[in-house]
């Protein structure tokens, strides 16, 4: 009876350990989910992969502590983003008219100022410009920092399986679907986490979650260290430039239309 009793104790201990491990994976440990993340509807394996990606990119604390990020999206729009306050600066040139535009706003309050062709916008024109600024930031920042947002509010993660990426390397595929968030919650993404690097190195975009085939696939290559985190610039035929992570910037960058050159001693080493 003692052997049977010991076996039962071991079995129960193993079952308890397995349960605790699963609970820890869902809770996120050092990478807790945002309020509203679909914990119950997400796979434990997909959540574990999201946590491992976060750790590989520098860790949650490094991401949370990151203050200012600046980049140029596909050579079209320049961004400065204060992660801690939600203040942003967006500027570019309209394709159709060739007019320059500049938007200074806060993403939380949706208050701000804007200029089109050098003239400050007011009234309905200002409202439209602020809406444009938010839309541009939502799109362009997701193309830069999506792997840090795998456990955001409204996200459900599902493990799809192993697949080869377009460059032939093996990856774990995690599906992202959305509920009640963003401007296009009907979208779906398949994110490829490369087995050899542990980083997101490809994504596939589905305009509708029910679509069987993606509208496009692009790589996520050229991962480099900026500040204490990793960011990827290469999106195949397009990419980001002027990426920098800064601890401090002149206050006028986010409050004045005055042009200020941002510089930083970037750490350009490849991830180990």
Rosetta blueprint (number, residue, H / E / L):
1 X L
2 X H
3 X H
4 X H
5 X H
6 X H
7 X H
8 X H
9 X H
10 X H
11 X H
12 X H
13 X H
14 X H
15 X H
16 X H
17 X H
18 X H
19 X H
20 X H
21 X H
22 X H
23 X H
24 X H
25 X H
26 X H
27 X H
28 X L
29 X L
30 X L
31 X L
32 X L
33 X L
34 X L
35 X L
36 X L
37 X L
38 X L
39 X L
40 X L
41 X L
42 X L
43 X L
44 X H
45 X H
46 X H
47 X H
48 X H
49 X H
50 X H
51 X H
52 X H
53 X H
54 X H
55 X H
56 X H
57 X L
58 X L
59 X L
60 X H
61 X H
62 X H
63 X H
64 X H
65 X H
66 X L
67 X L
68 X E
69 X E
70 X E
71 X E
72 X E
73 X E
74 X L
75 X L
76 X L
77 X E
78 X E
79 X E
80 X E
81 X E
82 X E
83 X L
84 X L
85 X L
86 X L
87 X E
88 X E
89 X E
90 X E
91 X E
92 X E
93 X E
94 X L
95 X L
96 X L
97 X L
98 X L
99 X L
100 X E
101 X E
102 X E
103 X E
104 X E
105 X E
106 X E
107 X L
108 X L
109 X L
110 X L
111 X L
112 X E
113 X E
114 X E
115 X E
116 X E
117 X L
118 X L
119 X E
120 X E
121 X L
122 X L
123 X H
124 X H
125 X H
126 X H
127 X H
128 X H
129 X H
130 X H
131 X H
132 X H
133 X H
134 X H
135 X H
136 X H
137 X H
138 X H
139 X H
140 X H
141 X H
142 X H
143 X H
144 X H
145 X H
146 X H
147 X H
148 X H
149 X H
150 X L
151 X L
152 X L
153 X L
154 X L
155 X E
156 X E
157 X E
158 X E
159 X E
160 X E
161 X E
162 X E
163 X E
164 X E
165 X L
166 X L
167 X L
168 X L
169 X L
170 X E
171 X E
172 X E
173 X E
174 X E
175 X E
176 X E
177 X E
178 X E
179 X L
180 X L
181 X L
182 X L
183 X L
184 X L
185 X L
186 X L
187 X L
188 X E
189 X E
190 X E
191 X E
192 X E
193 X E
194 X E
195 X L
196 X L
197 X L
198 X L
199 X L
200 X E
201 X E
202 X E
203 X E
204 X E
205 X E
206 X E
207 X L
208 X L
209 X L
210 X L
211 X L
212 X L
213 X L
214 X L
215 X L
216 X E
217 X E
218 X E
219 X E
220 X L
221 X E
222 X E
223 X E
224 X E
225 X E
226 X E
227 X L
228 X L
229 X E
230 X E
231 X E
232 X E
233 X E
234 X E
235 X E
236 X L
237 X L
238 X E
239 X E
240 X E
241 X E
242 X E
243 X E
244 X E
245 X E
246 X E
247 X L
248 X L
249 X L
250 X L
251 X H
252 X H
253 X H
254 X H
255 X L
256 X L
257 X L
258 X L
259 X L
260 X L
261 X L
262 X L
263 X L
264 X L
265 X L
266 X L
267 X L
268 X L
269 X L
270 X E
271 X L
272 X L
